[in-house]
Amino acid sequence: MRGPIVGRDGVDYTGAMGAARSEVVAGVVVAALVTGCLDTNPWFEEPTGSGGASSGMLSPTTTGSTTAEPLPTSTTSSESTTTTTTESTGGTTSETTWIETTDTGTSWPLSTGTTEWFSTGDPWTCGDGVVEGPEQCDEGADNSDTGACTTLCTTAACGDGFVQAGVEQCDDANFNPADGCVDCVVPHTCKELLELHPQANDGQAQIDPDGPEPMPLIPVYCDMTTAGGGWTLMERSPYNDPIGLALFKDAPENSNTPLATRYRMSRGTMGAIAINSTAMRLDCGGSDYLLTDAQSLFLGDLGPPGCANSAPVLYQEAELKQYKLTNVQLCTVFVGLGDGQCPGAWSIDEENQYDCLLDGYPWAGNNEAISPSSVDAFAVDPQNVDPAHDCHQPGAERRIMLR
């Protein structure tokens, strides 16, 4: 009668029978678990057969007239080998079964970074021309930080910090509209900045009046509230300390400090902004203002020398002391005190319109003046003053702006 052939449960493999059956038991691995481990493996039943139970080792499952409970399927990846020995005694068949389990490992992503991750153990590589893992694109050697697919294998987009050639003008990867890059566009004027970012506030900003070349970004003051906003300041001249020079003269004042009380751009910068502008506004912070075409900025440049340098200017709107005119020509003097003690830079004398062959007293009409005699309205360097006029108030600042 043959006894069961067992493994490492303490039962001895004996005699030639063990040698004859060596091909069966050669690969057997016995699960050696102490009794305390059984609680964490509830699918194993407490062994009831003999043969090593008292040693504390897991005994083999012996089947006779009953069938052993099947082992449950593991949720981990593994390979199992089953070896069975059979013995008959007195008409009773006894089978002893041993289970060899080999863990084959589990595959899962080990990293989800943008440079390397693992699926079934193989890394992806940005630049190999194959879109895989977290890559949005991969054009191989054509990946470029100025192209449609960046060197990070991400699709080019505004805000990624890369400037896509032919699509973006800039990309600073932030949402500050005042730094010279708004939605990947470099604004030429404050008007363009406001169109790109309608929530922009009054204050200093960076613009590029002539595009990428040759002028760099420059600081400017943007008025985003007056008359719809989008105004770029050309000159700020205080009544108490006026600049007093014709606008066509190149006379910059604090040109890199647009928040200064006394401020004026260079003529070249003003001209570059005028090319991208349509309107010019002159006001002194109150209701009095003049509105004309942006190309009027340098009028008088080719005019006669001296204080006779004046000409009719077409104003879309002109308001003085609550008298408002539209689409009206007004004789305008372009030179001021700093140009040789002239009446005032960019001023209007409602009485003296005859030098331009225009009718006098245009505001009220019927030869009726609305200001004292010979007032140089809208000048902040006037020879003749109207104390009730916005531009002649103590502390007044005249602004000339383009949009």
C-alpha positions in Angstrom: 0.0 0.0 0.0 1.4 3.4 -1.0 1.2 6.4 1.2 0.7 10.0 0.0 3.6 11.7 -1.5 4.0 15.1 0.2 6.2 18.1 0.1 7.6 20.3 2.8 4.9 19.6 5.4 7.2 17.4 7.5 6.1 14.1 5.9 9.1 12.1 4.5 9.2 11.1 0.8 10.3 7.5 1.2 12.0 4.7 -0.8 11.9 4.0 -4.5 8.3 5.2 -4.7 9.4 8.7 -4.0 12.1 8.4 -6.7 9.7 6.9 -9.2 7.3 9.8 -8.7 10.0 12.5 -8.7 8.8 13.9 -12.0 5.5 14.7 -10.3 6.7 16.4 -7.2 9.8 18.2 -8.6 8.1 21.5 -9.2 5.8 21.4 -6.1 5.9 24.5 -3.9 4.2 24.1 -0.5 2.4 27.1 0.9 3.8 27.4 4.4 1.5 29.5 6.4 1.3 29.6 10.2 -2.0 29.4 11.9 -2.1 33.1 12.6 -2.0 33.9 8.9 -5.2 31.9 8.2 -7.4 34.9 9.2 -6.0 36.9 6.3 -6.7 34.1 3.8 -10.3 33.2 4.5 -10.7 31.1 1.4 -8.5 28.3 3.0 -10.4 25.9 5.2 -8.9 24.5 8.4 -7.4 21.2 7.3 -9.1 18.1 8.7 -6.8 15.4 7.4 -3.8 14.0 9.1 -0.2 14.6 8.2 1.4 17.6 9.7 -1.6 19.4 11.3 0.1 19.4 14.7 3.2 21.1 13.2 1.4 24.4 12.5 2.0 24.1 8.8 -0.8 24.2 6.2 -1.8 20.5 5.5 -2.7 19.2 2.1 -6.4 19.0 1.3 -7.4 15.3 1.2 -10.4 14.2 -0.7 -12.1 10.9 -0.1 -15.8 10.4 -0.2 -16.2 14.2 -0.1 -15.0 16.9 -2.5 -12.8 19.7 -1.1 -14.0 23.3 -1.5 -12.4 24.9 -4.6 -9.9 27.7 -4.1 -11.3 31.1 -5.1 -9.8 33.1 -8.0 -7.2 35.5 -6.9 -7.5 39.2 -8.0 -3.8 39.3 -8.6 -1.9 38.1 -11.6 -0.5 34.6 -10.9 0.2 31.2 -12.4 -0.8 28.0 -10.6 0.5 24.4 -11.0 -1.5 21.6 -9.5 0.1 18.2 -8.6 -2.0 15.2 -7.4 -1.0 11.8 -6.0 -3.5 9.0 -5.7 -3.5 5.9 -3.4 -6.0 3.1 -3.0 -6.4 1.2 0.3 -9.1 -1.4 0.9 -11.3 -0.1 -1.9 -10.9 3.5 -0.8 -9.2 6.0 -3.1 -7.3 8.8 -1.5 -6.0 11.8 -3.4 -3.5 14.3 -2.1 -3.3 17.7 -3.9 -0.6 20.3 -3.7 -0.8 23.8 -5.2 2.2 25.7 -6.6 1.5 29.4 -7.1 4.0 31.7 -8.8 3.2 35.5 -8.7 3.8 36.9 -12.2 3.5 40.5 -11.1 1.0 43.2 -11.9 1.2 45.9 -14.5 -0.1 49.4 -13.9 1.0 53.0 -14.6 3.8 53.8 -12.2 4.1 57.5 -13.2 1.7 60.0 -14.9 4.2 62.8 -15.4 4.6 64.7 -18.7 8.0 63.2 -19.4 7.8 59.5 -18.6 5.3 56.9 -17.5 5.0 53.1 -17.7 2.3 50.9 -19.1 3.2 47.2 -19.2 6.7 48.3 -18.3 7.4 50.4 -21.5 8.2 54.1 -21.2 6.9 56.7 -23.8 9.3 59.1 -25.4 8.3 62.6 -26.6 9.9 63.0 -30.0 9.6 59.5 -31.3 6.7 60.5 -33.7 4.2 58.3 -31.9 1.4 59.8 -29.8 1.2 57.8 -26.6 0.5 58.2 -22.9 -0.3 61.8 -21.9 1.0 63.3 -25.2 -1.3 65.6 -27.1 0.8 65.4 -30.2 4.2 64.1 -31.4 5.7 65.1 -34.7 9.1 63.5 -34.0 12.0 65.7 -35.1 9.5 68.4 -36.2 8.5 69.1 -32.6 9.3 72.8 -32.0 8.5 75.4 -29.4 7.6 77.7 -32.3 5.5 75.0 -34.1 2.1 73.4 -33.7 3.5 70.6 -31.5 5.9 71.7 -28.8 9.0 69.9 -27.5 6.8 68.8 -24.6 4.5 67.0 -27.0 1.7 69.5 -26.2 -0.4 71.2 -28.8 0.6 74.8 -29.1 -1.9 77.1 -27.3 -2.0 80.7 -26.1 -0.8 80.7 -22.5 1.8 77.9 -22.8 4.7 80.2 -22.7 5.8 79.4 -26.3 5.3 81.7 -29.3 3.9 79.8 -32.2 5.3 81.3 -35.4 2.8 82.9 -37.7 0.0 82.5 -35.1 1.0 84.3 -32.0 2.9 87.6 -31.5 3.8 86.9 -27.9 3.1 84.4 -25.1 4.1 85.4 -21.6 1.9 82.7 -19.9 0.1 85.2 -17.7 -3.1 87.3 -17.6 -1.7 90.7 -17.0 -3.0 93.0 -19.8 -0.6 95.8 -19.0 2.7 94.0 -19.7 2.6 94.3 -23.5 1.1 90.9 -24.3 -2.7 90.4 -24.3 -4.2 87.1 -25.5 -0.9 86.5 -27.3 -1.2 89.8 -29.2 1.1 92.9 -28.7 -1.2 95.9 -28.8 -0.2 98.9 -30.9 -2.4 101.3 -28.9 -4.5 101.5 -25.8 -7.6 101.1 -28.0 -6.3 97.7 -29.2 -5.5 96.8 -25.6 -9.1 97.6 -24.5 -10.5 95.6 -27.5 -8.4 92.6 -26.4 -9.2 93.0 -22.7 -12.4 95.0 -22.1 -11.9 94.9 -18.3 -8.7 96.9 -18.5 -8.5 99.9 -16.1 -6.9 103.3 -16.4 -3.2 103.4 -15.8 0.2 102.6 -17.2 0.6 99.8 -19.8 3.1 98.6 -22.3 2.4 98.9 -26.1 4.4 98.5 -29.3 3.3 101.4 -31.6 5.1 100.1 -34.7 4.9 96.3 -34.2 7.9 94.0 -33.6 10.5 96.3 -35.3 12.2 98.6 -34.8 10.8 100.2 -31.7 10.6 98.2 -28.5 7.7 98.1 -26.1 7.1 101.5 -24.5 5.3 102.6 -21.3 2.2 104.7 -21.9 -0.8 105.9 -20.0 -4.1 104.5 -21.0 -7.4 106.2 -20.3 -10.0 103.4 -20.4 -13.0 105.3 -19.1 -13.3 108.7 -20.9 -15.8 108.7 -23.8 -15.7 104.9 -24.2 -12.0 104.5 -23.2 -9.1 103.3 -25.3 -7.2 106.6 -25.3 -3.4 106.7 -25.4 -2.0 109.8 -23.8 0.3 112.0 -25.9 0.8 114.9 -23.6 -0.1 116.0 -20.1 0.6 119.7 -19.5 -0.3 121.4 -16.2 -1.7 124.9 -16.1 0.7 125.9 -13.3 3.8 124.6 -15.3 2.8 124.2 -19.0 4.9 122.7 -21.7 3.8 125.5 -24.1 5.2 124.1 -27.4 3.4 123.2 -30.6 2.6 119.5 -30.9 4.5 119.2 -34.2 7.8 119.9 -32.3 9.9 117.1 -30.9 9.9 118.0 -27.2 9.6 114.9 -25.0 9.0 115.4 -21.3 9.4 112.4 -18.9 8.7 110.2 -21.9 9.4 107.0 -19.9 7.2 108.1 -17.0 3.7 108.5 -18.3 2.3 109.0 -14.8 4.3 112.2 -14.4 2.3 115.4 -14.1 4.4 117.0 -16.9 4.6 114.4 -19.6 5.0 114.3 -23.4 6.0 111.6 -25.9 8.7 112.1 -28.5 7.3 113.1 -31.9 8.4 109.8 -33.4 6.4 107.8 -30.9 3.3 110.1 -31.3 3.5 109.6 -35.1 3.7 105.8 -34.8 0.6 105.8 -32.5 -1.2 108.2 -34.8 -0.9 105.8 -37.7 -3.0 103.3 -35.8 -5.4 105.8 -34.4 -8.5 107.7 -35.9 -9.4 110.3 -33.2 -7.6 113.0 -31.2 -9.1 114.4 -28.0 -8.1 117.5 -26.0 -9.6 118.1 -22.6 -8.7 119.5 -19.2 -10.6 117.0 -17.0 -14.0 118.7 -17.2 -16.8 119.0 -19.7 -14.9 121.3 -22.1 -13.2 119.3 -24.9 -12.2 119.1 -28.6 -12.5 116.0 -30.8 -10.9 115.8 -34.2 -9.1 113.4 -36.5 -5.9 111.8 -35.3 -4.1 113.0 -38.4 -4.6 116.6 -37.1 -1.9 116.0 -34.4 0.9 117.7 -36.3 -1.0 120.4 -38.0 1.0 123.6 -38.3 4.2 121.8 -39.1 4.3 123.4 -42.6 2.6 126.6 -41.5 4.1 130.1 -41.5 6.7 131.1 -38.9 5.7 133.0 -35.8 2.5 133.5 -34.0 0.4 133.6 -37.2 0.7 129.9 -37.5 -3.0 128.9 -37.4 -5.5 127.1 -39.7 -9.0 125.8 -39.7 -9.5 122.4 -38.0 -12.5 120.2 -38.5 -13.9 119.1 -35.2 -16.4 116.3 -34.9 -17.3 117.6 -31.5 -16.4 120.8 -29.6 -17.8 121.8 -26.2 -17.1 125.0 -24.3 -19.1 126.1 -21.2 -21.8 123.6 -22.1 -22.1 125.0 -25.6 -21.6 122.0 -27.9 -20.8 122.0 -31.7 -20.6 119.1 -34.1 -18.8 118.9 -37.4 -17.6 122.5 -37.2 -14.4 124.2 -38.4 -12.7 126.4 -35.9 -9.6 128.5 -36.4 -6.9 127.0 -34.2 -3.5 128.5 -33.2 -0.8 125.8 -33.1 2.1 127.6 -31.4 2.4 128.8 -27.8 4.3 130.8 -25.3 7.4 128.6 -25.6 7.4 129.1 -29.4 7.9 132.9 -29.1 5.3 134.3 -26.7 2.4 133.3 -29.0 -1.3 133.2 -27.8 -1.1 129.6 -26.6 -0.3 126.2 -28.0 -3.4 124.7 -29.6 -5.9 127.4 -28.7 -9.1 128.9 -30.0 -10.1 132.6 -29.8 -13.9 132.7 -30.5 -13.6 136.3 -31.6 -10.7 136.0 -33.9 -11.9 133.4 -36.4 -11.4 135.8 -39.3 -7.7 134.9 -39.7 -9.0 131.6 -41.1 -11.9 133.2 -43.0 -14.4 131.8 -40.6 -17.3 133.5 -38.8 -16.7 134.7 -35.3 -18.5 133.6 -32.1 -19.2 130.1 -33.3 -20.4 128.9 -29.9 -23.4 131.0 -29.3 -23.7 132.7 -32.7 -25.2 136.1 -33.4 -21.9 137.8 -32.5 -22.4 136.8 -28.9 -19.3 135.9 -26.9 -19.4 133.3 -24.1 -16.0 134.2 -22.7 -14.1 137.4 -21.9 -12.5 139.1 -24.8 -9.7 137.4 -26.7 -9.6 134.3 -24.4 -7.2 131.6 -25.6 -9.5 128.7 -24.9 -8.1 125.2 -24.5 -4.5 126.5 -24.1 -2.8 125.9 -20.7 -0.2 128.5 -21.6 -2.7 131.3 -22.5 -2.0 135.0 -22.8 -5.6 135.8 -22.1 -7.4 133.8 -19.4 -11.0 132.8 -18.6 -11.3 131.8 -15.0 -14.5 129.8 -15.7 -12.9 127.7 -18.4 -11.8 124.1 -17.4 -8.3 124.6 -18.8 -7.7 127.8 -16.8 -8.5 126.5 -13.4 -5.7 126.3 -10.8 -4.3 122.8 -10.8 -5.8 122.0 -14.2 -4.0 119.5 -16.5 -4.6 119.5 -20.2 -4.5 116.1 -21.9 -4.0 115.3 -25.5 -4.9 111.7 -26.4 -5.3 109.5 -29.4 -7.6 106.6 -30.1 
